[in-house]
Amino acid sequence: MGALNDEHFNVELDNGLNLNLVEEQEQVVISNISNAVNTLLAGLGEDSNREGLIKTPLRVAKALREGTRGYRQKVKDIVQGALFPEAGLDGDSGHAGGAGGLVVVRDLDLFSYCESCLLPFRVKCHVGYVPSGQRVVGLSKLSRVADVFARRLQDPQRLADEVCSSLYNGIRPAGVGVVLQCWHIEFPQVDCTCHEQINHPTVMDMQGWLKVSVCAGAGVFEKETGDVWGDFLALLKFRGVKLDKLRNGSSSSQRWCPSRSLDLLAINGHTNNWNPLSYKTSITAEPAPASMITAVATILLSLGENPSRKELVGTPRRFVQWLMNFKSSNLEMNLNGFGAEATCQIKSRKQMNKDGVRLRSDRVEFRSELNLPFWSQCEHHLLPFHGVVHIGYFRTEGIEPIGRAILQSIVHFHGWKLQVQERLTRQIVETVSSVFGGDVMAVVEANHICMISRGIEKVGSSTATIATLGRFSTDPSAKELFLQTVSDSTACGG
């Protein structure tokens, strides 16, 4: 009995030592990623010790480790013990409603990290399989297997191929089919200097997502024209799943990431330095800082990836180029030709009569500019958030309305920085009020990429914030008027 107790004690001791070793290794990895994030913040000209950024390196490190935990998981461990006996497939005939017939699990919400730019992308996964050998698999395991491969740096087609292959080899069915719908955040593209773009937000399509639908099949699903694919897609339509043209093959999702467009510039040794405030695209010879590129390569290594893998060779540079858009020192506010010396005149500009006498009036008029697009970067997790800004204000009769382009410039000035949405909303209102005077209110509606990653996975969620000054703070009817204006615009699809 004593020997058994000693043996049991030794097993527990070994397990404890192994657990401590794993925890120590994890702390080293977290520390390495945190140090790399500090380098990135320094490259952006930020002070990592300022309030709001103190814990950012640690938050980013933990989020990346959680978002790429698939490198540390094995599909075999998930599938083993998840197979259950059931009347199987006999010859070519199946049994409806059970094993032998098609089994489909739909609408699995996942996220993955794009291997081209390191930004998360949304995934809706649909899996179908035809059981064989008197075995069916626990349905939750299909989701867990898909999640293992999604929690790695991926592109859509390889993700579909790996999920399909692992299920086919793991549960040995008659066939497996996988359909993925993937959405990547669409980077802003501005290719002209005219202000006309500002009056038509759809040109910049700030709310857009790039979408691709891919598929993979094995066994009876290997032929895309087979009847089983028809059954699979029909069952998806039952749930209202609308698929774009399905693509299959190594080139199906190639270059789907918008950051790939930067490669054409990089070939010539250039960096795309777009100034979002002047709405110009300028090309300079300034390369992405080497220290920041090295930091991103260190992050890749810490996550368990090889930066030399051909699909990842340009990833550090692309990620740094994206971050450099938010370098605060590059920002200047463009008030549509009104410099700082002219802002004091803007408040007092009033219409003149034909004799040059300034007209005076105590009448005020409510004005609004809605759906001003913006981009920003969350300072807590270094992930983008984007959306629209609605601004309302009262102007005294005789004073010219604030131009939409001017308001757009103010929005971009505060948006293209490391930010939090609450601060962004307040800063927009304070700037409009201080420059132009009067009563101002703003509503900011945004989608945060961090809400689909970091284990939260709240796909489709959005955040709205409000800031008010002057009359909007004291008069409920004024606030209600503006909110109703925004609501009416949204209802009309404006």
C-alpha positions in Angstrom: 0.0 0.0 0.0 2.9 2.3 0.8 4.4 1.7 -2.6 1.1 2.6 -4.3 0.9 5.8 -2.3 4.4 6.7 -3.2 3.7 6.0 -6.8 0.6 8.2 -6.7 2.5 10.9 -5.0 5.2 10.8 -7.6 2.7 11.1 -10.5 1.1 14.1 -8.8 4.5 15.6 -8.3 5.4 15.1 -12.0 2.1 16.6 -13.1 2.7 19.6 -10.9 6.2 20.1 -12.2 5.0 19.9 -15.8 2.2 22.4 -15.1 4.7 24.8 -13.5 7.0 24.4 -16.5 4.1 25.2 -18.9 3.1 28.2 -16.9 6.7 29.5 -16.9 7.0 29.0 -20.6 3.8 30.8 -21.2 5.0 33.8 -19.1 8.1 34.0 -21.2 6.0 34.0 -24.4 3.7 36.7 -23.0 6.7 38.8 -22.0 8.3 38.5 -25.4 5.1 39.6 -27.2 4.6 42.4 -24.7 8.1 43.7 -25.3 7.5 43.6 -29.1 4.3 45.6 -28.6 6.2 48.2 -26.6 8.5 48.6 -29.6 5.5 49.1 -31.9 4.1 51.7 -29.7 7.4 53.5 -29.5 7.6 53.4 -33.3 4.2 55.2 -33.4 5.5 57.9 -31.2 3.3 56.8 -28.3 4.2 56.8 -24.6 3.5 53.3 -23.4 3.4 54.6 -19.8 0.5 57.0 -20.5 -2.9 56.2 -19.1 -4.7 53.9 -21.5 -1.6 52.3 -22.9 0.0 51.0 -19.7 -1.6 47.6 -19.9 -1.9 47.5 -23.7 1.2 45.3 -24.3 -0.1 42.7 -21.9 -3.6 42.9 -23.3 -2.4 42.5 -26.8 -0.2 39.5 -25.9 -3.0 37.7 -24.1 -5.4 38.3 -26.9 -3.0 37.0 -29.5 -2.2 33.9 -27.5 -5.9 33.2 -27.0 -6.6 33.9 -30.7 -3.9 31.5 -31.9 -4.4 28.7 -29.3 -5.0 26.3 -32.2 -1.3 25.9 -32.5 -1.2 24.3 -29.1 -4.2 22.0 -29.7 -4.5 18.6 -31.4 -7.6 17.5 -33.3 -6.9 13.9 -32.3 -7.5 14.7 -28.7 -10.9 16.3 -29.6 -12.2 13.5 -31.9 -11.1 10.6 -29.7 -14.0 9.5 -27.5 -16.5 11.6 -29.5 -17.5 8.8 -31.8 -20.8 7.0 -31.1 -22.1 3.7 -32.5 -25.1 4.0 -34.8 -26.6 2.0 -37.6 -24.1 2.7 -40.3 -23.9 2.9 -44.1 -24.5 -0.4 -45.8 -23.2 -0.4 -49.4 -24.6 2.6 -51.1 -27.8 2.9 -49.1 -28.2 5.2 -46.1 -30.7 5.5 -43.3 -32.7 8.7 -43.3 -32.5 10.7 -40.1 -29.4 9.1 -38.8 -26.1 7.5 -39.8 -25.7 6.9 -43.4 -27.7 10.1 -44.3 -26.2 13.6 -44.6 -25.6 15.4 -41.3 -25.1 19.2 -41.5 -24.1 21.6 -38.8 -24.7 25.2 -39.9 -23.8 28.7 -38.9 -20.7 28.1 -36.7 -19.4 31.6 -35.9 -15.6 31.6 -35.8 -12.8 34.1 -36.2 -9.3 33.7 -37.5 -6.2 35.9 -38.0 -5.4 36.8 -41.5 -1.9 35.6 -42.3 -1.3 38.6 -44.6 -1.9 41.4 -42.2 -2.5 39.9 -38.7 -6.0 41.4 -38.4 -8.9 39.1 -37.4 -11.5 38.1 -39.9 -15.0 36.8 -39.4 -15.9 33.2 -40.4 -19.2 31.5 -40.7 -18.6 27.7 -41.0 -20.9 25.1 -42.4 -19.9 21.4 -42.1 -21.6 18.4 -43.6 -20.6 14.7 -43.5 -22.0 11.3 -44.4 -21.3 8.8 -41.6 -19.9 5.3 -42.3 -18.8 2.3 -40.3 -21.6 2.6 -37.8 -20.1 5.8 -36.3 -21.4 9.3 -35.8 -19.5 12.1 -34.1 -20.7 14.3 -31.3 -21.9 17.5 -33.1 -20.1 19.9 -30.8 -16.9 18.3 -31.9 -17.3 19.5 -35.4 -17.3 23.1 -34.1 -14.3 22.4 -31.9 -12.3 20.9 -34.7 -13.1 23.9 -36.9 -12.1 26.2 -34.1 -8.7 24.6 -33.7 -7.7 25.5 -37.3 -9.4 28.9 -37.2 -7.3 29.8 -34.1 -4.2 30.0 -36.3 -2.9 32.4 -38.9 -5.0 31.5 -41.9 -6.4 32.3 -45.3 -9.9 31.1 -46.2 -9.1 28.2 -48.5 -6.4 26.7 -46.4 -8.8 26.9 -43.4 -11.5 25.0 -45.3 -9.0 22.4 -46.5 -7.6 21.8 -43.1 -11.0 21.4 -41.4 -12.2 19.1 -44.1 -9.0 16.9 -44.1 -8.9 16.6 -40.3 -12.5 15.5 -40.0 -12.2 13.1 -42.9 -9.1 11.5 -41.4 -10.4 11.7 -37.9 -13.9 10.2 -38.1 -13.5 8.2 -41.3 -16.9 9.1 -42.8 -18.1 8.4 -46.3 -17.4 12.0 -47.0 -17.0 15.5 -45.6 -17.9 18.9 -47.1 -17.0 22.3 -45.7 -18.3 25.7 -46.7 -16.8 28.9 -45.3 -18.1 32.4 -45.6 -15.3 34.8 -44.7 -15.4 38.6 -44.2 -12.2 40.7 -44.0 -12.3 44.4 -42.9 -12.0 46.5 -46.0 -9.2 49.1 -45.8 -10.1 52.6 -46.9 -9.1 53.4 -50.5 -8.8 57.0 -51.5 -7.4 57.6 -55.0 -8.2 61.2 -55.7 -7.9 64.6 -54.0 -11.3 66.0 -54.7 -13.7 66.7 -51.8 -16.5 65.2 -53.8 -15.6 61.9 -52.1 -16.6 63.4 -48.7 -20.1 64.1 -49.9 -20.5 60.5 -51.0 -19.3 58.2 -48.2 -20.1 55.1 -50.2 -17.1 55.9 -52.4 -14.8 55.2 -49.5 -17.2 52.4 -48.3 -16.0 52.6 -44.7 -18.6 50.2 -43.5 -17.6 47.5 -46.1 -16.3 44.0 -45.6 -14.5 42.0 -48.3 -16.2 38.7 -48.6 -15.2 35.3 -50.1 -17.0 32.0 -49.9 -14.9 28.9 -50.2 -15.5 25.1 -50.0 -13.6 21.9 -49.6 -14.7 18.3 -50.0 -13.4 14.7 -49.5 -14.8 11.3 -50.1 -18.3 11.5 -51.6 -17.9 15.3 -51.5 -14.8 15.3 -53.7 -16.8 16.0 -56.9 -18.4 19.4 -56.6 -21.2 18.4 -59.0 -22.3 15.4 -56.9 -25.8 15.0 -55.6 -24.5 15.2 -52.0 -23.3 18.8 -52.6 -26.7 19.7 -53.9 -28.3 18.3 -50.7 -25.8 20.1 -48.6 -26.4 23.5 -50.2 -30.1 23.0 -50.2 -30.0 22.5 -46.4 -28.0 25.8 -46.1 -30.7 27.6 -48.1 -33.3 26.4 -45.6 -31.6 28.7 -43.1 -31.4 31.6 -45.5 -27.7 31.2 -46.0 -26.9 33.2 -49.2 -23.7 32.1 -50.8 -21.6 33.9 -53.3 -20.1 31.7 -56.0 -18.2 29.0 -54.2 -14.5 28.8 -54.9 -12.2 25.8 -54.4 -8.5 25.5 -55.0 -5.2 27.1 -53.9 -6.0 30.4 -55.8 -9.6 30.8 -54.5 -8.7 33.2 -51.7 -5.4 34.4 -53.0 -4.9 38.1 -52.5 -8.3 38.4 -50.8 -6.6 40.5 -48.0 -6.7 44.2 -49.0 -3.2 44.7 -47.6 -1.9 42.8 -50.6 -2.5 45.9 -52.6 0.5 47.4 -50.8 2.8 44.8 -52.3 2.8 46.5 -55.7 4.3 49.6 -54.0 6.7 47.6 -51.9 8.2 45.9 -55.0 9.5 49.3 -55.9 10.7 50.1 -52.4 7.9 52.5 -51.7 5.4 52.8 -48.8 1.9 54.0 -49.3 1.6 57.0 -47.0 -2.0 58.0 -47.3 -3.0 61.2 -45.5 -6.6 60.5 -44.5 -7.1 64.2 -43.6 -6.2 65.7 -46.9 -7.6 62.8 -48.9 -4.5 62.3 -50.9 -2.4 59.3 -51.7 1.3 60.1 -51.6 4.1 57.7 -52.3 7.4 58.3 -50.6 10.6 56.3 -50.3 10.4 56.0 -46.5 10.4 52.3 -45.6 8.5 50.8 -42.6 10.8 51.1 -39.5 13.0 48.1 -39.3 12.6 47.9 -35.5 8.9 47.6 -35.8 9.1 44.9 -38.6 11.5 42.9 -36.4 9.1 43.2 -33.5 6.2 41.8 -35.5 8.5 38.9 -36.6 9.2 38.2 -33.0 5.5 38.1 -32.3 5.1 35.5 -35.1 7.8 33.4 -33.6 6.2 33.6 -30.2 2.9 32.5 -31.5 4.5 29.3 -32.9 4.8 30.4 -36.5 7.7 30.6 -38.9 8.2 34.2 -40.3 10.1 32.6 -43.2 7.0 30.7 -44.4 6.4 32.1 -47.9 2.9 33.2 -47.0 4.2 35.2 -44.0 7.3 36.8 -45.6 5.6 40.1 -46.2 3.3 40.0 -43.2 5.4 42.0 -40.7 5.8 44.9 -43.2 2.1 44.9 -44.0 1.1 45.0 -40.4 3.5 47.8 -39.7 2.3 49.8 -42.7 -1.2 49.5 -41.4 -0.2 50.7 -37.9 1.8 53.6 -39.3 -1.5 55.1 -40.5 -2.2 55.9 -36.9 1.1 57.6 -36.1 -0.2 60.8 -34.4 2.7 63.0 -35.4 1.6 62.7 -39.0 -1.8 64.2 -38.4 -2.8 67.7 -39.3 -6.3 69.1 -39.2 -7.4 70.5 -42.6 -10.3 72.9 -42.1 -10.9 73.2 -45.8 -8.5 76.0 -46.4 -9.1 77.7 -43.0 -5.9 77.8 -41.1 -5.5 78.5 -37.4 -5.4 82.2 -38.0 -8.8 82.1 -39.7 -10.7 80.0 -37.2 -11.5 83.1 -35.1 -13.1 84.6 -38.2 -15.3 81.5 -38.8 -17.3 82.1 -35.7 -18.3 85.6 -36.7 -18.8 85.1 -40.5 -22.2 86.4 -41.3 -24.0 87.2 -44.4 -23.9 90.8 -45.6 -26.6 92.8 -47.3 -26.0 94.5 -50.7 -24.6 97.6 -48.9 -22.1 95.5 -46.9 -24.0 95.8 -43.7 -23.8 92.7 -41.6 -27.2 91.1 -40.9 -28.1 90.3 -37.4 -30.6 87.7 -36.1 -31.4 85.9 -33.0 -33.1 83.1 -34.8 -31.4 79.7 -34.7 -31.6 76.8 -37.0 -31.0 73.1 -36.4 -28.5 71.5 -38.7 -27.0 68.1 -39.0 -24.4 66.1 -41.0 -24.9 62.4 -40.9 -22.9 59.3 -41.8 -19.5 60.8 -41.7 -17.2 57.7 -42.1 -14.3 57.2 -39.8 -11.5 54.7 -39.0 -9.6 54.4 -35.7 -7.4 51.9 -33.8 -8.3 50.7 -30.4 -5.5 51.7 -28.0 -6.3 48.8 -25.7 -5.8 46.0 -28.2 -4.3 47.6 -31.3 -7.3 46.4 -33.4 -9.3 48.6 -35.7 -12.7 50.0 -35.1 -14.7 51.9 -37.7 -18.1 53.3 -38.4 -20.0 56.6 -38.9 -20.3 59.9 -37.0 -23.5 62.0 -36.9 -23.1 65.6 -35.8 -25.9 68.0 -35.0 -25.7 71.7 -34.1 -27.6 74.9 -33.9 -26.5 77.9 -36.0 -27.7 81.5 -35.7 -29.4 82.8 -38.8 -26.9 84.6 -41.0 -23.9 82.5 -40.1 -22.9 80.0 -42.8 -23.4 76.3 -42.1 -20.3 74.3 -41.3 -19.2 72.5 -44.5 -19.4 68.7 -44.5 -15.8 68.5 -45.6 -14.7 70.5 -42.6 -16.6 68.2 -40.2 -15.1 65.2 -42.0 -11.6 66.5 -41.5 -12.3 67.0 -37.8 -13.6 63.4 -37.5 -10.5 62.0 -39.3 -8.2 64.1 -37.3 -9.4 62.5 -34.0 -10.1 59.1 -35.6 -6.7 58.3 -37.1 -5.0 57.8 -33.8 -4.8 55.2 -31.1 -8.2 55.9 -29.5 -11.2 54.7 -27.5 -14.6 55.5 -28.8 -15.8 57.4 -25.8 -12.9 59.8 -26.0 -13.3 60.1 -29.8 -16.9 61.2 -29.4 -16.1 63.8 -26.8 -13.1 65.2 -28.8 -15.2 65.6 -31.9 -17.9 67.6 -30.1 -15.3 69.8 -28.2 -13.4 70.6 -31.4 -16.5 71.5 -33.4 -17.7 73.7 -30.5 -14.4 75.4 -29.8 -13.7 76.2 -33.5 -17.2 77.2 -34.6 -19.0 77.9 -31.4 -22.5 77.0 -30.6 -24.4 73.9 -29.4 -23.1 70.6 -30.6 -24.0 66.9 -30.3 -22.4 63.8 -31.8 -23.4 60.2 -32.0 -20.7 57.7 -33.0 -21.6 54.2 -34.2 -18.8 51.7 -34.5 -17.9 48.1 -35.1 -15.0 46.9 -33.0 -12.8 44.1 -34.4 -11.9 43.2 -30.9 -15.5 42.1 -30.3 -15.1 39.2 -32.8 -11.7 38.1 -31.3 -10.2 37.7 -27.9 -12.6 34.9 -27.0 -15.6 37.3 -27.1 -16.8 36.5 -30.6 -19.8 38.8 -30.6 -20.2 38.9 -34.3 -22.5 41.7 -35.6 -22.4 43.7 -32.4 -21.9 47.5 -32.5 -21.3 50.3 -30.1 -23.0 53.7 -30.0 -21.7 56.7 -27.9 -23.1 60.2 -27.4 -21.5 63.5 -26.4 -23.3 66.9 -26.0 -22.4 70.5 -25.3 -24.5 73.6 -24.8 -28.2 73.4 -25.5 -28.1 69.7 -26.3 -27.0 69.1 -22.7 -29.8 71.1 -21.1 -32.7 70.9 -23.5 -34.2 67.3 -23.8 -36.2 68.4 -26.9 -33.1 69.5 -28.7 -31.4 66.1 -28.0 -34.6 64.3 -29.0 -34.7 66.3 -32.3 -31.2 65.2 -33.3 -31.6 61.6 -32.2 -34.9 61.4 -34.2 -33.0 62.8 -37.3 -30.4 60.1 -37.0 -33.1 57.4 -36.5 -35.0 58.6 -39.6 -31.9 58.5 -41.6 -31.1 55.0 -40.5 -34.6 53.8 -41.2 -34.4 55.2 -44.7 -31.0 53.5 -45.3 -29.3 56.8 -45.4 
